[in-house]
Amino acid sequence: MKAKTIFGVLAAIHILIGMALTGMLANPEEALKQWIAGPIEPDILLLISGQLRVVICHSVGAGLIMLMARGMTNTADARRILKGYCLFCGLVLLNAGYGALFATAPPIPVIIMYIVGFGLAAYGAANAEVA
């Protein structure tokens, strides 16, 4: 499989996650109703909104990095970036597992997208070719 295609799919996954989370930023009270009963303190809303903005920027930024990586001309470098992406996804999935066990797990579609991204990057790290 071409590295350009793999980087494009990974970019789409991250930008999609970032855009989906932007919807939560518009009305955080509605998103938090399932976890917090009763009125939500303004300080808590500010904290959660700030954290959400960080995650959105991080996800869109990772997507943009993957878009820029589509122009790579060296197979060894492309595979190295995909290995690094596997480590990144591994850390994100470990964090999601921790959240599921001790706090609040991320939404299932987000976990699925990270698992797909991890699998695609792992495949690409072993088999990707730059044309």
Buried (B, 14 or more C-beta within 10 A) or exposed (E): EBBBBBBBBBBBBBBBBBEBBBEBBEEBEEBBEEEBEEEBEEEEBEEBEEEBEEBBEBBBEBBBBBBEBBEBEEEEEBBEBBBEBBEBBBEBBEEBEEEEEEEEBBEEEBBEBBBBBBEBBBBBBEEBEBE
